Structures are given as structure tokens and as C-alpha cells.
């Protein structure tokens, strides 16, 4: 009861579909919301301490600072512990690759250490996560929301987890049997299996955060989102779809060292050309453009080249695209 009461007071607010602002040139982890958890309001049910907040940022910063320097950039992670905003964001200013990490998000009762690391990795994904990108010339640096989620568990968290005592950490988690079995089937090395399970459970942690905002009902690894979009959805997918994406990144067997491409969504990821379909980006947000051969076969057979639209998500995608063309996102 106390946990529900805290969520109701602190997180009351409206949630939209906006994820990137053309005016401010930034992308956010959560849609716009009024959530605010002041620094003095610490939940006894979960969340991070200031020390854990800083140490998690330290580790992710160490993983990517040199890489960004090699790109001619400067990594800047703003540690906004005293700010109660329940969100995180990424932006570019000149050659500065900026992440804004807020204490309000870290203090949220649903956030675990791994969940907070996933949020950091998601924001890093906006900077480095590759295609598909935001379709706006002012935001062309930014990887879209779904791909930033995918990159978080496919690449970033694996680098973050590799030096940990993963056997001990996974033993402390209540990992569902479906996740344990899938990770065991996808990977032969025990370390890879353990990191797969941790990545999936980090996704569940932030999935519970989405639920606390009233964005959806229950989410579960065993009940994937079966909707299929007509074209790639660039804004925040629904919570179940986001969990499916985290799970797909965690179980994808492509090596963490295989780089993603800023132009070709197939490179460094699981695609239809890989041996196993496990790890494919969910069609609830991702719709790859058909090849010329696929288009030709469809025309010959009298079929269509695109999936049936999900009306609500199509309309939101159109509103998003119209909004950035007008220079305003709400």
C-alpha cells in the first residue's frame, strides 16, 4: 500500500508520445511527464543511493569516453542527483555528446542498479546506436527510440556486465524460466548466458517503471506484443514492446564487438539473414524496408510490400513527423 501511495503522489502526470525535441535538440528516455522525486524523498522499497548513481555513471563513462574522443567528440555526462526529474536525456552541442542523468529517476522505487545502467546505455544508444535514425535533419545524429533500447542490451550492457561476478548477481535475481531457457539456448558460454539473463531483467526493471506511470497493464517476457507496424515507429514504443526489444537485444547472438552502422540497420545486429530469429528487433516498432527482390516477388504474387498498419501507432508516428517538420514537439 505504501509503495502504491508513493507512486501515486510522486508520479502523477500525463504521458505523451514525444521523445525528441527539435528545438532543444535532445532525446528523452521517457515521454514527457510530471514525475518528480526530491532528493530528500528516498523510498525504502528501491532506487539507488547517490554513491551507486555516481559509480554506475563512472563505469559507463569509462566504456565510451575514448571511443567518442576518437570520433572527434567530447563525452559529457551531467550528474543531476539533486534534480528530482524522473527521466534522462541525450543531446548534442557542437562536438559534445551529452547525457543528462537525473536523480529523480535513480531514486524511483522500481529502478535497480542494472535498470539504471540500462537507462544510461539507452541514452548512449541515442548517440552511438546506429540505424534506424530519427527522420529529421536537425536530429540526424540521433538513433531512434527503439534502436536505442536495442543497443542498450545488445552492446552497451554486455560491455558493462563483463567484469562483474555475474554468477552471484544472477543468483540474486528472480529470473523467469522462459528467460533462463532462452539464454541457455542462445549462448554456449556461461558468461554470455548470465549476461543475457541480467540484460533481460534490467529491461523488466525499467518496464516496471513504465507501468508505474500508468502506461500499460502487466508486461511479461511470455506475452510479446504481436502488433506489426506499417513503417518503423520512431517515438517511444508501448511498454510491452520496449520489454520485447530489451529481451531481443539480450538474446541476440551477434558479438558485442561487431559494430553497428549509422546507415545500415543490418550490421552488428540480428537480422532475418542470421541463423536464428531470436534477437530480431520486434515488429511492434521496427519495419525494415523490403529489398528490391522482396518487392518484385510481392508484385508477382499480387501481395503487398508492407505490413498491415497499427492505426494508433501510425497516427502517432505521423503526428511526430508533422510536429518536427513544424519545429515543435509536445
C-alpha positions as CSV (number, residue, x, y, z in Angstrom):
1,X,0.0,0.0,0.0
2,X,2.8,2.5,0.9
3,X,4.6,1.7,-2.3
4,X,1.4,2.5,-4.4
5,X,0.8,5.6,-2.4
6,X,4.3,6.9,-3.1
7,X,3.9,6.3,-6.8
8,X,0.6,8.0,-6.9
9,X,1.9,11.2,-5.2
10,X,5.2,11.5,-6.9
11,X,4.4,10.3,-10.4
12,X,1.0,11.9,-11.1
13,X,1.1,13.4,-14.6
14,X,0.3,13.0,-18.2
15,X,2.4,10.9,-20.5
16,X,2.6,11.7,-24.3
17,X,4.4,10.1,-27.1
18,X,7.1,12.7,-27.6
19,X,10.7,11.5,-27.5
20,X,12.9,14.1,-29.2
21,X,12.7,17.8,-29.4
22,X,13.9,19.6,-32.5
23,X,14.1,22.9,-30.6
24,X,16.2,21.7,-27.7
25,X,18.0,19.1,-29.8
26,X,17.6,16.3,-27.3
27,X,16.1,12.9,-26.8
28,X,14.5,11.6,-23.6
29,X,14.2,8.1,-22.1
30,X,10.6,8.5,-21.0
31,X,7.9,10.6,-22.7
32,X,7.2,14.0,-21.1
33,X,5.8,13.6,-17.6
34,X,5.4,15.5,-14.4
35,X,7.2,12.9,-12.2
36,X,9.5,14.5,-9.6
37,X,11.2,12.8,-6.6
38,X,13.1,15.3,-4.5
39,X,16.5,14.3,-3.1
40,X,15.1,14.1,0.5
41,X,12.4,11.7,-0.5
42,X,14.1,8.3,-0.5
43,X,12.0,5.2,-1.0
44,X,12.5,2.2,1.3
45,X,11.3,-0.1,-1.5
46,X,14.1,0.5,-4.0
47,X,16.0,3.1,-6.0
48,X,19.7,4.0,-5.9
49,X,21.9,5.8,-3.4
50,X,23.9,8.7,-4.6
51,X,27.1,6.6,-4.4
52,X,25.5,3.9,-6.7
53,X,24.2,6.7,-9.0
54,X,27.8,8.0,-9.5
55,X,29.6,4.7,-9.7
56,X,27.2,3.5,-12.4
57,X,27.8,6.6,-14.4
58,X,31.6,6.3,-13.8
59,X,31.6,2.8,-15.4
60,X,29.6,3.7,-18.5
61,X,31.6,6.9,-19.0
62,X,34.8,4.8,-18.9
63,X,33.4,2.4,-21.5
64,X,32.7,5.1,-24.1
65,X,34.8,8.1,-23.4
66,X,37.8,7.0,-25.5
67,X,35.5,5.9,-28.4
68,X,33.8,9.2,-28.6
69,X,37.1,11.0,-28.4
70,X,38.2,9.0,-31.4
71,X,35.2,10.4,-33.2
72,X,36.3,13.9,-32.5
73,X,33.8,14.3,-29.8
74,X,33.7,15.0,-26.0
75,X,31.6,12.9,-23.8
76,X,29.8,14.9,-21.1
77,X,27.5,13.2,-18.5
78,X,25.7,15.7,-16.4
79,X,25.1,14.1,-12.9
80,X,22.0,15.8,-11.8
81,X,21.5,14.0,-8.5
82,X,19.7,16.9,-6.8
83,X,17.2,17.2,-9.7
84,X,14.1,15.2,-9.0
85,X,13.1,14.8,-12.6
86,X,12.1,11.3,-13.4
87,X,13.7,11.0,-16.8
88,X,17.0,11.0,-18.6
89,X,18.0,12.6,-21.9
90,X,20.7,12.9,-24.6
91,X,21.7,15.8,-26.7
92,X,24.4,17.2,-29.0
93,X,26.0,20.6,-28.7
94,X,28.8,21.1,-31.2
95,X,31.2,18.2,-30.6
96,X,29.8,17.5,-27.2
97,X,27.9,14.2,-26.8
98,X,25.8,15.0,-23.7
99,X,23.8,12.7,-21.4
100,X,21.7,14.2,-18.7
101,X,21.1,11.8,-15.8
102,X,18.6,12.8,-13.1
103,X,18.5,11.8,-9.5
104,X,14.7,11.6,-9.6
105,X,14.9,8.6,-12.0
106,X,17.6,6.9,-9.9
107,X,15.5,7.3,-6.8
108,X,12.4,5.8,-8.3
109,X,11.4,2.6,-6.3
110,X,11.3,0.4,-9.4
111,X,14.8,1.2,-10.6
112,X,17.6,-1.3,-9.9
113,X,21.3,-0.8,-10.4
114,X,21.1,-2.7,-13.6
115,X,18.0,-0.9,-14.6
116,X,19.7,2.5,-14.2
117,X,22.7,1.2,-16.2
118,X,20.3,0.3,-18.9
119,X,18.9,3.8,-19.0
120,X,22.5,5.1,-19.3
121,X,23.0,2.7,-22.1
122,X,19.8,3.7,-23.8
123,X,20.9,7.4,-23.8
124,X,24.3,6.3,-25.1
125,X,22.4,4.4,-27.7
126,X,20.9,7.7,-29.0
127,X,24.4,8.9,-29.5
128,X,26.0,5.7,-30.9
129,X,23.3,3.1,-31.5
130,X,23.2,3.3,-35.3
131,X,20.3,2.9,-37.7
132,X,17.4,3.5,-37.8
133,X,17.8,7.2,-37.1
134,X,15.4,10.0,-36.3
135,X,14.0,11.3,-39.6
136,X,14.8,15.0,-39.1
137,X,17.7,16.9,-40.5
138,X,18.3,18.8,-37.2
139,X,18.3,15.5,-35.3
140,X,20.1,13.3,-37.8
141,X,22.7,12.3,-35.2
142,X,20.1,10.6,-33.0
143,X,19.3,6.9,-33.1
144,X,15.5,6.4,-32.7
145,X,13.9,5.2,-29.5
146,X,13.5,1.5,-30.4
147,X,17.1,1.2,-31.7
148,X,18.4,2.9,-28.6
149,X,16.6,0.3,-26.5
150,X,18.0,-2.5,-28.6
151,X,21.6,-1.1,-28.5
152,X,21.4,-0.9,-24.7
153,X,21.1,-4.7,-24.2
154,X,22.8,-5.8,-27.4
155,X,26.0,-3.9,-27.0
156,X,26.3,-1.5,-24.0
157,X,25.1,-3.6,-21.1
158,X,27.2,-6.6,-22.2
159,X,30.3,-4.4,-22.0
160,X,29.2,-3.1,-18.6
161,X,28.5,-6.6,-17.2
162,X,31.5,-8.5,-18.4
163,X,33.8,-7.8,-15.4
164,X,31.2,-8.5,-12.8
165,X,30.6,-11.5,-10.6
166,X,27.6,-12.4,-12.8
167,X,27.0,-15.8,-11.3
168,X,26.4,-14.2,-7.9
169,X,24.4,-11.3,-9.3
170,X,22.1,-13.5,-11.3
171,X,21.6,-15.8,-8.3
172,X,20.0,-12.8,-6.5
173,X,17.5,-12.2,-9.3
174,X,14.2,-14.0,-9.8
175,X,14.8,-14.9,-13.4
176,X,11.7,-16.4,-15.1
177,X,12.3,-19.9,-16.5
178,X,11.5,-18.7,-20.1
179,X,14.4,-16.3,-19.9
180,X,16.8,-18.8,-18.4
181,X,15.9,-21.3,-21.1
182,X,16.2,-18.9,-24.0
183,X,19.5,-17.5,-22.8
184,X,20.8,-21.1,-22.4
185,X,19.7,-22.0,-25.9
186,X,21.2,-18.9,-27.5
187,X,24.6,-19.0,-25.9
188,X,27.0,-21.8,-25.1
189,X,29.4,-19.8,-22.8
190,X,28.2,-19.5,-19.3
191,X,29.2,-15.8,-19.1
192,X,27.2,-15.0,-22.1
193,X,24.2,-16.8,-20.7
194,X,24.5,-14.9,-17.4
195,X,24.8,-11.5,-19.1
196,X,21.8,-12.4,-21.3
197,X,19.7,-13.0,-18.1
198,X,20.9,-9.8,-16.5
199,X,20.1,-7.8,-19.6
200,X,16.6,-9.2,-19.7
201,X,16.0,-8.5,-16.1
202,X,17.3,-4.9,-16.4
203,X,14.7,-4.5,-19.1
204,X,12.0,-5.8,-16.7
205,X,13.1,-3.2,-14.1
206,X,12.5,-0.3,-16.4
207,X,9.4,-2.0,-17.8
208,X,8.0,-1.8,-14.2
209,X,8.9,1.9,-14.3
210,X,6.8,2.4,-17.4
211,X,3.9,0.6,-15.7
212,X,4.1,2.9,-12.6
213,X,3.3,5.8,-15.0
214,X,0.1,4.1,-16.0
215,X,1.4,3.4,-19.5
216,X,0.1,-0.2,-19.6
217,X,-1.1,-3.2,-17.8
218,X,1.1,-6.2,-16.9
219,X,4.2,-6.8,-19.1
220,X,5.8,-10.2,-19.3
221,X,8.5,-12.0,-21.3
222,X,6.0,-14.7,-22.2
223,X,3.4,-12.3,-23.8
224,X,5.2,-10.4,-26.5
225,X,3.5,-7.5,-28.4
226,X,2.1,-9.1,-31.5
227,X,1.2,-5.9,-33.4
228,X,3.1,-5.1,-36.5
229,X,3.7,-1.5,-37.7
230,X,3.5,-0.5,-41.3
231,X,6.6,1.6,-41.1
232,X,9.3,2.0,-38.4
233,X,7.9,3.8,-35.4
234,X,10.4,6.4,-34.2
235,X,8.8,7.5,-30.9
236,X,8.5,5.6,-27.6
237,X,7.0,2.1,-28.2
238,X,4.5,0.7,-25.8
239,X,5.9,-0.8,-22.6
240,X,5.5,-4.4,-23.7
241,X,7.1,-3.6,-27.0
242,X,10.0,-2.0,-25.2
243,X,10.5,-5.0,-22.9
244,X,10.4,-7.2,-26.1
245,X,13.2,-5.0,-27.5
246,X,15.4,-5.2,-24.5
247,X,14.9,-9.0,-24.5
248,X,15.7,-9.2,-28.2
249,X,19.0,-7.3,-27.6
250,X,19.8,-9.6,-24.7
251,X,19.3,-12.8,-26.6
252,X,20.8,-11.8,-29.9
253,X,23.9,-13.9,-30.6
254,X,25.8,-11.3,-32.6
255,X,29.1,-10.5,-30.9
256,X,29.3,-7.3,-28.8
257,X,32.5,-6.4,-30.7
258,X,30.6,-6.3,-34.1
259,X,30.0,-2.6,-34.6
260,X,26.6,-1.2,-35.6
261,X,26.3,1.1,-38.6
262,X,24.9,4.6,-38.7
263,X,23.3,3.9,-42.1
264,X,22.8,0.1,-42.4
265,X,20.5,-1.4,-39.7
266,X,21.6,-4.9,-40.5
267,X,25.3,-4.5,-39.5
268,X,26.2,-5.7,-36.0
269,X,22.6,-6.8,-35.2
270,X,20.4,-9.8,-35.5
271,X,18.6,-9.7,-38.9
272,X,16.5,-12.1,-41.0
273,X,19.7,-13.3,-42.6
274,X,21.1,-14.7,-39.3
275,X,20.8,-18.4,-38.4
276,X,18.3,-17.9,-35.6
277,X,15.3,-15.5,-35.5
278,X,15.8,-14.9,-31.8
279,X,17.1,-11.4,-31.2
280,X,15.3,-9.8,-34.2
281,X,14.0,-6.3,-33.4
282,X,10.3,-6.6,-32.7
283,X,7.9,-5.6,-35.5
284,X,5.8,-3.7,-32.9
285,X,8.1,-0.8,-33.7
286,X,10.6,-1.9,-36.4
287,X,9.7,-2.4,-40.0
288,X,12.7,-2.8,-42.4
289,X,12.2,-1.6,-45.9
290,X,11.8,-4.5,-48.3
291,X,14.6,-5.3,-50.7
292,X,14.1,-4.9,-54.5
293,X,13.8,-8.7,-54.7
294,X,11.1,-8.8,-52.0
295,X,9.2,-6.0,-53.7
296,X,9.4,-7.9,-57.1
297,X,8.2,-11.2,-55.5
298,X,5.3,-9.3,-53.9
299,X,4.3,-7.7,-57.1
300,X,4.4,-11.0,-58.9
301,X,2.3,-12.7,-56.3
302,X,-0.2,-9.8,-56.1
303,X,0.8,-9.3,-52.4
304,X,1.7,-6.1,-50.5
305,X,5.1,-4.9,-49.6
306,X,4.2,-3.6,-46.1
307,X,2.5,-5.0,-43.1
308,X,-0.9,-4.0,-42.0
309,X,-0.9,-0.7,-40.2
310,X,-1.4,-0.4,-36.4
311,X,-3.7,2.6,-36.6
312,X,-2.9,4.2,-33.3
313,X,0.9,3.9,-33.7
314,X,0.7,5.1,-37.4
315,X,-1.2,8.2,-36.3
316,X,1.3,8.9,-33.5
317,X,4.2,8.5,-35.9
318,X,2.5,10.9,-38.4
319,X,1.9,13.4,-35.6
320,X,5.5,13.1,-34.5
321,X,6.8,13.6,-38.1
322,X,4.4,16.5,-38.6
323,X,5.5,18.0,-35.3
324,X,9.2,18.1,-36.0
325,X,8.5,19.4,-39.5
326,X,6.8,22.4,-37.8
327,X,9.7,22.7,-35.3
328,X,7.5,21.8,-32.3
329,X,7.1,18.6,-30.3
330,X,4.7,18.3,-27.4
